[in-house]
Amino acid sequence: MLHDFLTQAAHRSPEVQAIGAGGATRTYRQLGHDATAVAHSLRASGVRAGDRVMVFSPNTITAAVGFWAVVMCGAVVVMISPRTPAHKLAWVLEDADAAALITEESLVGVAVAAGLTKLRAVIVAGPPSALASLSHLADSVTLDDAVAAGSHAPDDLGVPDRTDLAALIYTSGSSGEPKAVMVTHDNVDAAATAICGYLDLACRDVLLCALPLSFDYGLYQMIMSVKAGARLVLERSFDLPGQILNTIVREGVTVFPGVPTMFAMLAKLPSLERWDLTGVRTITSTGSDLASEQVAWLHDAFPRAQIFSMYGLTECKRCTYLPPADLERKPGSVGVSIPGNEIWLVDAEDRVVATGEVGELIVRGPTVMAGYWRRPEETAQRLRPGPEPGEFVLYTGDLCRLDDDGYLYFVSRMDDVIKSRGEKVAPAEVEAALRASPGVLEAAVVGRSDEVLGQAIHAFVVVDNRSHVTPAVLRAACRERLEPFMVPQAIEIVDNMPRTANGKIEKAALVAADANRSPSRS
């Protein structure tokens, strides 16, 4: 079971520091104790195995305790970004049919605005005064009180089977409506074991995580550090790159996971030689393949580090990894299948394509998700019968090609989901926010290649001629309605939208025609 990672680490190395965040630390013994106590408190308030419990928190000790507590009591954990606005939080609460919420004092206002009347329990990290706005709820307590209440309960929590759900991980889809990927204890165990293996993670390591724990890449840093008995250092964000480098040096970080956007931000820092980064032995990257220039810069900045370029989807966690020795030998490749999984490519008729030809990527193995939460039609599109009776394999929706040595090269996505700053952005969600602005008649959003962002979000809008809408006004409106990473980098006002024969907006034609016009942009 997933929580066995923590109980075993606490047994092996009770006084070893497990985690540090914002000046607070926990040993494995303390983290195990607090998580177990909160698990009992959740059970006492009516949370049962299989119920969904949301952890709405930045990268803090609270998030870590909350995550492990939820899986310990046999419930299904739902990690939510602290930047989620109230209306979107309300949607997720309803979609997940959440039974309880664990959050921080600073986020109580957002949570209350989202509506919490259906919850059986709310646990808040903060003083008793943090519960003032929750007085209408039957069971709201501070995290300290939850720990105290559950500290003397019997050990046995009666957790479910390895094949039961461990987490729902929300991810954007092409429809614009977030959907939850269902992962089991087996899924997480298989993925963490494979990745820890090829990265050679061990108790000697110190992992830095400036990635949000609501993002599966960030969440797995915490899971894998506990599995390896290593130490995790949490940073709330990557907004201050110089501060991240200070943390790497101060904490003796040996493993630094990032995305190309983060590395591009570091590369712009002056006088990088001020920081001694020779202690970093491993760098991991995902989101897109690393450009040769970025690889060269990383080798210069982190002279003793091995660089692992990786590729994956939330639906199977990790598809491939490129061994460090192959970075220069296979430029542009996202590598080979992770241990325990198998990949191949098919055409539109489900026939395996020849080497060098483009086809849809299929993933087979124990990391493949159990499906999409309460979305049977979409699950059936992605999970289809595999080679063995009763087996399902993942049709990723990604177009790729394989070379003669079996190395994978990503070509494009079959839908138009934009990957910006390492986050998935559904154009439909951004378009809806734009259309909600007075004076906007139509909106179309596309992704454009960007050296720093991976893809920049570019919006085209048609406005009412009588309105005085400007790109700046629209961007301000987007900031009110969307999470920061979803706000368009550029907004162009156009006279009309090109359309296909069936009347749909033709985004490819919009991009192609852009160079020949001089729209208002910002």
N, C-alpha and C positions, 0 to 999 in steps of 0.2 A: 504494500500500500504506500501511497505517496508520503503520508505523514511518518512512515517508518524511517524515512531519511533523517528526520529530526530526532526521533526517539533514539535511534542508533547512534547518531552523532553525540547526543547528550550523554549517552551511556559511555561512549569511548573517550570523549574529551570534555568532561563537564565544565571545567574552568577555562577552556579555550574561548577566546572572543569569537562569537559567531557573526556579529553584525554591529556596524556603527553608522549613525545617521544624525547629522546636526549636533554633534557633541555628545549624544547619548549612545550608550553601548549596551549589549547584552551578551553574556556568555551563553554557551549551548545549554547549560543547566538552567539559566534564567529564562532563555527563550522557550525551552521546552516546558518549564513550569508555567509560565504565563499563558502560553498557547493552550495547554491542557486545562488550566483553570477557566479560561474564557470559553473553551469548548463545552465544559460542564455547565457554565452559566447559560450558554445558548440553549443547551438541552433543557435546563430547568425552566426556561421561559417559553418552551413549547416548540423549539426548532427540532425537527426530526431528520433522520437520514433521508437524503434525496431532496430536501428543501433547498431553495436557493438563498444564499446570504451574500449581500453586496458589501464590498470593502471599498469605500469612497474616501480615498486618502492620497496625499502626495507620497513620495518616497521617504517614509519614516519608519520608526520602530513599530508604530501602530499598524501600518500596512503589513509588516512582517508577522506580527503577533496575530492579526486578524486572519491573514491567509492560512497560517498553519492551524489556527483554532477551528476554522470552518471545516477544513478537510479532516481534522481529528474527530469532529463530532459526526462525520459521515455526511455532512451537507455538501452542497455544490457551491464553490466559491465563484463570485463574479467580481473581478477587479475593474474599477471604474476610474477613469482619469479625473484628477481634481479640477481640471479645466472644463469639465462638462457643465454646460448651462442647465438651469433648472428644468426647462421644458424637455430637454433631451434626457435628463435624469429621470423625469417622470415617465417618459416613454419606456425606458429600460426597466424601471421598477415594475411597470405593468406587463411588459413583454416577458420578463423573467418570472413574474408572479413571485416576487421576493418575499421571504418570510421575516428577514431581519436585515439590519444595516449596521455596519461598523464604520465610524467616521471620526473626523477631528473637529475640535471646537471651531476652527476657522471656517469650516464648511457646513456648519449646522444651518445657517441661513439659507443656503442653496438647497439643502435637503428639505427643509420645512416648506420652501416655495414649491418644491416638486410634489409635495403631498405624501405623507407617511402613514395615513390612517389605516392602511391594510396590513401594516407590519406587526409582527408579534413582539419584536424587541428592537431597541436601538441602543447601541453602545457608543459612547462618545469619549474620546481621549481629551481630557481637560478637567477643570475644577467643577464642583457641583453647580456653580452658576451657569455652566454651559448647557445645563438641562432646562433652563428657565422656559425656553420657547417650545419645549417638548412635554410640558406638563399635561397636555391633553391625551398623551399616549399612556397606555396601561403599564408598559414595561420599558422605561428608559433609565439607564444607569451610566455612570462613568466607567471608563476602562479600569481604573483602580478598584472600584467596587466590584466589578465583574470578576477581576482576578481574585480579590479577597473572598468573594462568595463561592467561587469554584475551587478554592485551594484544598479543601478537605473532603472533596467528593471521592467516591471509589474510582479506581483506575479504569475499569472496564467501561468503554463507551459503546460497545456493540457496533462497530463500524461495518459498512457494507463490503461487497466483494470487489476484487481488483477490476472486474469488468464494468463496474458501476461508474457513473459520472463523478469526476473530480472537479471540473470547472466548466464554465461557459465563458468563452472569450469572444467579445463582440468585435466585429470587423465590418467595414463598409462593403456594400455590394453595388453592382451596377444599377440597381433599382433606386438607389439613394437612401434606402431604409436599412439601418444596421441590422445585421443578423448575427446570431450567436453560434459559434462553433462548439460542438459538444466534444469534450475530451475526457477519456476515462483514466483511471489510475494506471492501467496498463499502457495507454498512449504516452502519458508523461514519463513513466518509468523507462519505456523503450527509447524515447527521444533523449532524455537526460543521460541515460547510460551510453548511448552511441556518441553523443557530443562530448561528454566527459572523457570518453575513451580516446577519440582522435585528437582532442586538445591536451590529453595527459594531465587533467586537473587533479590536484592532490591537496592534502591538508596543509602543505607548505605555501599554497597560493593565497594571494590577496586580490579579490576581484573588485573592480570599480564599476558601479552601475549608475550612470547618469541618464539612462533610458527609463521611461515611465514603466512602472510595474503593471500598468494596465495594457501594455504592449507586450505580446508574448515573448519577444526577444529580451525585453527587460525582465519579465517575470521569470524566465528560465535562468537568468543569472543568479537569482536568489535560490531557486530550486537546486541548481547544479552546485552552488557553493556549499549548501547544506549536505548534499549527497557526498561531496568530496571531503567534507569536514574542513573546508577552507574558511576564510574570513571575507565577509562582504562589506564594502563601503558604499553607502547610498548617497547620491547627490540628487537634489530635487530637480535639477534641469541642467542643460548644457548652455544656458544663456550667457555665462561668463567663462569662456574657454580658459583664460588665464588662471582662474580659480580652480578649474579642473586639474590643470598641470600642477598647481600647488598641492592639491590633494594627493595626486599620484606620488609626488616626491615625499610628502610628509607621512603618508600611510604605508609607504613601501609597496605600492601596487605592482603586481606581477602580471595580471591579466586585464586587458583594457578592451572591452567590447564597444563597437561604435558603428555608425553608418557613414557613408561617404560624405554626407553633409557636414557631420561633425568634424571629420578630418580636414575638410576644406576650410572650415572656420579656424581650426588650429593653424593651418598653413598660412593664414593671413596675419598671425601674431608676429610682431617684430621681436628680434633678439631671442629666438627660441633657445639659443645656447645658454640662456640664464638658468634653465631647468636641467637637472641631471636626470635623464629618462632611461638610463642604462639598466635600471632594475626591472623594466617591463620585459617579460620574456615571450608574451603572447598577445597578439592583436587579432581580434575577430571583426569581420565586417559583413553586413548583409544589407539587402535593400536593392542593390544593383552591383554589377561587377566593378571592380576597382580599375580606374584608368591607369595606364602605365606610368603617367606622370605622378599620380597619387601614390602608387606603389613605391616609386623612387623617393618621393618625399618622406614617406613613412619609414623607409629604411634609413634615411639620413637622420630623422628625428628620434627614432627608436632603434639604435644600432644593434641591439642584441635581441630584438624581438622577431619571432616567427609570425608571419602574417597569413591568416586563414580567411580567404574570401569565400562566402557562403551564400546559399540561395534557398529560399523556402517559402511556404505559404502557411498561414495560420491553420489551414485544414489538415496539414500533416507535419507541422512545426518546421522540419528541415528536409529539403529534398536532396541537396548536394553540398559538397565542400570541395574547395580547391587546395590540395596540399601545398604548403609554402614552396616546396621545390619546383612546383609547376607554374608559379606565377609568371615567370618570364618565358617558360617553354610553351605555355598555353594562354597567351594574352586574349582577354575577352571571354574566356571560359568561366563558367560557374562551377566546374569541377565534375566529380563523380558521385555516385549515390552514397549516402551515408551507410555505415555498417548496419545490416539487418533489413534494409529496404532494397527494392528493385525498381528501376525506371525503364520506360520505353516510350516510343512516339508512334502515334497513329494518324491516319488521314481521316477525312470526313466520313469515309465508309468503314472506319474502325479497322483498317488494315495497317499492319506495321510498315512504317516507311523505311526506305533504304538509307544507308549511311549518307549524311550530308544533306538529306532532304528535310524540309520543315514539316513538323507535325505537332499534334497536341501531346503534351507531356502527361503520361500516366504514372502514378506512384502506387506501388504495392508494398505493404509491410505493416508492422505493428504500430507505427506512428499515425496511420491514417485515422482521421476523426470518426466518431460514431455517427455524425450527421449534423444537420443544422437544427437548432432548437425550434420545435413546433413548425417546421417548414418541410413537410414531406415531399412536395413537388421539387423544390430546389435540391433537397437531399438526393432524390432519385436522379436528377440531372448530373450530379457530381459523383455519386457512389453507384457504381454499376458492377454486375457480377464479374468476378475474376476467374483465374484459371482453375482454382480448386472449388469444389462444391461448398456452397454457403459463404464463400469469400467475396468481399467487395473491394474494389480498387478505386483510387481517386482519379477522376478526370479533372485536371487542374484548370483547364481553360487557358493555359499558357502555350504559346507557340514557340518551339525550340528546334534545335538540330543537334545531332550527335556526330562527332568526328570518328575517324577510323580507330582511335584508341578508346572510344567510349566516353569521351569528355563532352559535357553538355554546354550548349551555347544558347542563351535566352535571346529570342527574336522579338516577340511582342506579346501583349495580352489580347485575348480574344474579345474581351469586353473593354470598356474605356475607363476603367478605374485608374485614377492617377496616383502614383507613388511619389509623394513630396515630403521631404525631411524625414524619410523613413516611415511615414504614416500613409495609410490608404485613405484616399479622398474620393468619394462618390460624386461625380459631376452633377448628378441629379439633385443632390442635397444642396450644393452651392447654388445651382440654378433656381431652386425653390426659394432660397433666401433672397436672391436678387429679384425674383418676380414678386416677392412680397413687398418690395419697395414701391411707393407711389410713383406713377409715371412710367414704370417699366412694363413693356408689352411682351417682350420675349427675351430669353437668355440662353446662351449656349456656352459651356465651359469645356476647355480642352487642356491637355498637358503639353508643355513644351520642354524640350531637353534643356537642362540648366546645370552648369558645372558644380554649383554649390548645393542646390536643392534636389538634384536628381531629375525632377520634373517641376517646372513652375506652373502654377495655376493661372490660366489666362481666360478671361471672360469676355464674351461679346454680348452686347445688349442692344435691343431696339427700344427706343423710348417714344412716348407720346410727344408730338411736336409742340404741344402747348406747355409741356413741363419744362422745368429748369434743372433737370437732373444732371449731375456731373459725376465723373468717375470717383472723385473724392467723396461725394455724398454717398454713393453706392458702397464704397469701401467701408465707410463709417457704419452703414447699416449692416453690412456683413459682420463687422466686428461685434455687433450687438447680438447677432443671431447664431453665429458659428464659433466653433473652437478656433483658436488662433492659427493653427496650421492649415485651416481650410479657407482662410481669407485669400482671395485672388491677389497675386502679385501685380497683375495688370488687368485693367478693365477698358475695353474699347466700345465706344458708342458707334453703331453702324446703322445705315438706313434701312437695310432689310437683311434677311437670312436666306442663303441659297438652300434649295430644297431638292429632295429626291423625287422620283416620279410618284411615290405614294404620299407625298406631302410632308415627310419628315425633314428636319433640319439636317443638312449635309455638312457635318463638321469638317470633313477632309477638305471640302471646297472652301470653307471659311478660312482655314489655315493657308491654303494655296493662294487665295486671292488677297490675303492680308498685305503681302509685299507691294501690291499695286494700288493700295489706297492709303489715304492719310487721315485716319480716324482720330477723334478725340480720345486720348488715352491718359492713364495715370498709373 
